Amino acid sequence: MKLTHHNNRLPTLARSTSNSLLSSLTSHPRRVMAGIGVLLLGTGVTAFGIAPLAPDASLLPVQQVVEEIQSQPFAPHEGASLDAWSLFRSDTLRRDDTPQSLLQRLGVSDAAAAAMLRSDSNAHQLFAGRAGKLVTVEANSRQELIRLTARWLPDDGRVFQRLVIERQGGSFSSRVESGELNVQSRLASGVIRSSLFAATDEAGLPDSVAVQLAEMFSGDIDFRRDLREGDRFSVVYESLEADGEALRAGRVLSAEFINNGREHEAVWFEEPGLQGAYYGFDGQSSRKSYLASPLEFSRVSSGYGMRFHPISGKQKAHLGVDYAAPTGTPVRTIADGVVTFAGWQRGYGNTIEVRHRDNQTTLFGHLSRIDVRAGQKVAQGEFIGAVGSTGLSTGPHLHFEFRDNGVHQDPLAIARRSENIPVSPAARARFDAVAQSMRMQLDAAATVQQASAE
Ligand SMILES: [Zn+2]
């Protein structure tokens, strides 16, 4: 038994490895049995213990307990053909992967296959562009490649690409095909013990679902400060699947979040002719004129705190909210508006000012990058620059101000004022049907979680 201390990113890596192992096991349960001695090599049972909730729980070290399994060398019984079984393995493509490193990680040792992946134009599509593509290989007992399959979504997509490379006698064939994505809805639920991301990891939810949860309830819950141990959520979300494999999560269709005993709910609804929005189950939209935060909630930014400057009116130079975040974190405008200033200001360094309706303005200071120019129109949520440490700043952070007719206001208080727009009478019946179906799915999600916790 080994006891190691890490920051909380490592256990996730460890787990994702065993997850891909599990998924390769479950998708080919029978054919992989003979190879199981090989598959377990180097893996272990991991368990995570997280320190009790504290102000900055997400920054606390996570204790990882690793129990190593002694693996036996695989010994086929006398007379068994080595080609009688094949080994399936899946892993995701990494940014710095070469054909060689990818095959090696997948347990394939095959110089001819590596050479083919280097020279084949279809295989180039796999290594070009984004990392994270899921690659599955089938190999024989001599660790030679029999088949490689990879599926990914092009940027524009409702259609996925499937690369297939197959051994045919002494050589390989390759092809890239397009396939229709299948949109499935999935249910999940979780309990907060330390942070939102720890809970969504535990529930097996992708990060994009965690981010959507935080954003859709951001007007009511400040996920950086308000979470309590024991808070609960249930969620229904779209999963975009290719050949039964989830490629990425789509939109959160409905969610319920119980924070500090208070229940918050939302359901996605698109009225004909209007942009879709989240509504309460009562049919009131919770659309906000101002986003609660100029930084999108993310795994990185969630661990950082906020500092408020006193809004006294005397200390005119430095009023607002500071968001600690790494240099380069994207900064977004919290409402529609027009950029009135984009450039250098004493003390503030690289600065952007945006004018919104009713003579309300926002200011972003200490930026490392400015992506807009004065006079440009910006839409709510649009990225306009990046966090930095320019001007009079002691470290990377965003200095953010909100002014109403020149008077400083607390941006969070502003964001909590929402305009409620009800579903139109014409769409009411359809909304009620959607809401009822979502209500049932959320209740089912909560039951699944309770059952698994018992
Ligand atoms: Zn500041």
Boltz pocket constraint, residues with backbone or C-beta under 6 A from the ligand:
constraints:
  - pocket:
      binder: B
      contacts: [[A, 309], [A, 318], [A, 320], [A, 321], [A, 322], [A, 398], [A, 399], [A, 400]]
      max_distance: 6.0
